[in-house]
Amino acid sequence: MTREFRVAEDAKVRLQRWATRVKPYYRSQAHYEELLAEHVAELRKLQDKHYACNRYALLLLFQGMDAAGKDGVIKHVMSGLNPQGCHVVSFKQPSATELEHDFLWRAALELPERGRIGIFNRSYYEEVLIVRVHPAILGKEDLPEELVTDDGIWEDRYRSIRHFERHLHRNGTSVVKFFLHLSKEEQRKRFLARIDEPEKNWKLSLADIEERKYWPAYMKAYEACLAATSTRHAPWYVVPADDKENARLIVSAIVLDALRKLDMRYPELTAERKRELRAIRKKLVVE
């Protein structure tokens, strides 16, 4: 279920060849809810072992166009997990302080500790996506002029990202990246729904509509990004996102695979610890 969505290392990516909708893995709404509940239940068990083992960290990155369903995936897939073992960060426009540092700095501050699961809703990849589509943003980052005018800045940033993620892998953090692949037509429908449903009015602005003009440029930026930064130790998955329920099942299956691959064990009890527990038991029994 998951390998078909993985971007191979050094592959050329043409998003037109990647489906935004595939045959559902569920037969009905009730079946979808049953499958998702099963996935979440297993995720909860694996998270418990992950937390107890305390040797690995898991970083999940979510990217996609507006209305691709990033919030919904995070809400539904991670809903049953222990909040103490998760850390969700939504990256917005960089602050003045963040702009005074390199583009990976603010992400490094939010990395998950060992035993934790970090979830980035958008990420440092914005620096090779929206910034590439709107290069004027580079002018606000106060970089040396020769770097801003050099067309190689994107390749340099891809290289920095690969090295950063390789460094994380060498230190026990598994990185799994999701591009929620939404069609432009489905985005249009979801934007209209945000107008029709009063509780969703706040999610839509004229700026969102203006960004639709840059759809081809965004697709090219994503293609270049996915091709340059999907690696064996930090893969990208292109998840068909036109069907929200199906996307959630696909993402949850991929997260399960990532956790299953970790060599996790509950801490083994030493002889001294076993004696201590026996002594505790005796005291509790006689109370």
HELIX and SHEET records of a PDB file:
HELIX    1   1 ARG A    3  PHE A    5  5                                   3    
HELIX    2   2 LEU A   15  ARG A   17  5                                   3    
HELIX    3   3 GLN A   29  CYS A   53  1                                  25    
HELIX    4   4 LYS A   70  VAL A   77  1                                   8    
HELIX    5   5 PRO A   83  GLY A   85  5                                   3    
HELIX    6   6 ALA A   96  LEU A   99  1                                   4    
HELIX    7   7 TRP A  105  ALA A  108  1                                   4    
HELIX    8   8 TYR A  124  VAL A  128  5                                   5    
HELIX    9   9 ILE A  130  VAL A  133  1                                   4    
HELIX   10  10 PRO A  135  GLU A  141  5                                   7    
HELIX   11  11 GLU A  145  VAL A  148  1                                   4    
HELIX   12  12 ILE A  153  ARG A  170  1                                  18    
HELIX   13  13 LYS A  184  ASP A  196  1                                  13    
HELIX   14  14 PRO A  198  LYS A  203  5                                   6    
HELIX   15  15 LEU A  206  GLU A  211  1                                   6    
HELIX   16  16 ARG A  212  TYR A  214  5                                   3    
HELIX   17  17 TRP A  215  THR A  229  1                                  15    
HELIX   18  18 LYS A  244  ARG A  260  1                                  17    
HELIX   19  19 ALA A  271  VAL A  286  1                                  16    
SHEET    1   A 5 CYS A  86  SER A  90  0                                        
SHEET    2   A 5 ILE A 117  ASN A 121  1                                        
SHEET    3   A 5 ALA A  57  GLY A  64  1                                        
SHEET    4   A 5 THR A 173  HIS A 181  1                                        
SHEET    5   A 5 TRP A 236  PRO A 240  1                                        
END                                                                             
